[in-house]
């Protein structure tokens, strides 16, 4: 952990780089390793934290056969809603902003290729 500002609660202190789009399955590599959100321990893994919310809405892991692009976008959208509900902006550091831009470009390509 490093020290910084939690995106969800705004507290300054220890933070963890939460991977916004997660993993395809437990133990696998991250879907978008550079796309992270700084979260304090409570907002990350606490009882009402990000992982608890992801489990509740069934977005912690992609469903079998799920489209990974759609799953990744749903997770990022959920993080934006949680931050907005907390009255906080969902801001990304430059490496994460670039990773988000790559995800959005990929999604646009998928949409353009759809019938």
C-alpha positions as CSV (number, residue, x, y, z in Angstrom):
1,X,0.0,0.0,0.0
2,X,1.0,3.5,-0.6
3,X,-0.3,6.8,0.9
4,X,-2.7,8.9,-1.0
5,X,-6.3,10.1,-1.4
6,X,-9.1,7.6,-1.5
7,X,-11.3,8.1,-4.6
8,X,-14.5,7.0,-2.8
9,X,-14.3,8.6,0.7
10,X,-11.7,11.4,0.0
11,X,-9.6,10.4,3.1
12,X,-5.8,10.9,3.0
13,X,-3.9,7.8,4.2
14,X,-3.0,4.3,3.1
15,X,-4.4,3.4,-0.3
16,X,-4.5,0.3,-2.5
17,X,-4.6,0.4,-6.3
18,X,-8.0,-1.3,-7.0
19,X,-8.2,-2.8,-10.5
20,X,-11.3,-1.3,-11.9
21,X,-12.1,-4.1,-14.4
22,X,-11.0,-7.0,-12.3
23,X,-9.9,-10.5,-13.4
24,X,-11.5,-13.0,-15.6
25,X,-11.4,-15.6,-12.8
26,X,-9.8,-16.0,-9.4
27,X,-6.0,-16.2,-9.6
28,X,-5.8,-15.0,-13.2
29,X,-4.1,-11.8,-14.4
30,X,-6.0,-8.5,-14.4
31,X,-8.1,-7.7,-17.4
32,X,-6.7,-4.1,-17.5
33,X,-3.7,-4.0,-15.2
34,X,-3.0,-0.3,-15.6
35,X,-6.7,0.7,-15.0
36,X,-6.7,1.3,-11.2
37,X,-8.6,3.4,-8.7
38,X,-6.9,4.5,-5.4
39,X,-9.0,3.2,-2.5
40,X,-8.4,3.1,1.3
41,X,-8.7,-0.3,3.0
42,X,-12.3,0.4,4.2
43,X,-13.5,1.5,0.7
44,X,-11.7,-1.4,-0.9
45,X,-12.5,-4.5,1.1
46,X,-14.6,-3.3,4.1
47,X,-18.1,-4.5,4.8
48,X,-19.6,-1.8,2.5
49,X,-16.6,-1.5,0.3
50,X,-16.1,-1.9,-3.4
51,X,-15.7,-5.6,-3.4
52,X,-18.8,-6.1,-1.3
53,X,-20.7,-4.0,-3.8
54,X,-19.3,-5.9,-6.8
55,X,-20.4,-9.2,-5.2
56,X,-23.9,-7.8,-4.5
57,X,-24.5,-6.8,-8.1
58,X,-22.7,-9.9,-9.4
59,X,-19.9,-8.1,-11.1
60,X,-16.9,-9.4,-9.1
61,X,-16.3,-12.0,-11.7
62,X,-17.6,-12.3,-15.3
63,X,-20.4,-14.8,-15.8
64,X,-19.4,-17.9,-17.7
65,X,-19.4,-17.0,-21.4
66,X,-19.7,-13.3,-20.7
67,X,-18.4,-10.7,-23.1
68,X,-15.3,-9.4,-21.4
69,X,-15.6,-5.9,-22.9
70,X,-19.2,-5.5,-21.6
71,X,-18.2,-6.8,-18.2
72,X,-15.2,-4.4,-18.0
73,X,-17.4,-1.4,-19.0
74,X,-20.1,-2.4,-16.4
75,X,-17.5,-2.5,-13.7
76,X,-16.1,0.9,-14.6
77,X,-19.7,2.3,-14.8
78,X,-20.4,0.9,-11.3
79,X,-17.4,2.6,-9.9
80,X,-18.5,5.9,-11.4
81,X,-22.0,5.5,-9.8
82,X,-20.6,4.5,-6.4
83,X,-18.2,7.6,-6.5
84,X,-21.1,9.8,-7.6
85,X,-23.4,8.5,-4.9
86,X,-20.6,9.4,-2.4
87,X,-20.4,12.9,-3.8
88,X,-16.9,12.2,-5.3
89,X,-15.6,12.4,-8.8
90,X,-14.2,9.2,-10.4
91,X,-10.7,10.5,-11.4
92,X,-7.9,8.5,-13.0
93,X,-4.2,9.1,-12.8
94,X,-2.6,9.4,-16.3
95,X,-1.6,5.7,-16.7
96,X,-5.2,4.7,-15.7
97,X,-6.7,7.3,-18.0
98,X,-4.8,5.9,-20.9
99,X,-6.0,2.4,-20.0
100,X,-9.6,3.7,-19.8
101,X,-9.2,5.3,-23.2
102,X,-8.0,2.0,-24.6
103,X,-11.0,0.2,-23.1
104,X,-13.4,2.8,-24.6
105,X,-11.7,2.6,-28.0
106,X,-12.0,-1.2,-27.9
107,X,-15.7,-1.0,-27.0
108,X,-16.3,1.5,-29.8
109,X,-14.7,-0.9,-32.2
110,X,-16.9,-3.8,-31.0
111,X,-20.0,-1.6,-31.3
112,X,-19.1,-0.4,-34.8
113,X,-18.6,-4.0,-35.8
114,X,-22.0,-5.1,-34.4
115,X,-24.9,-5.6,-36.8
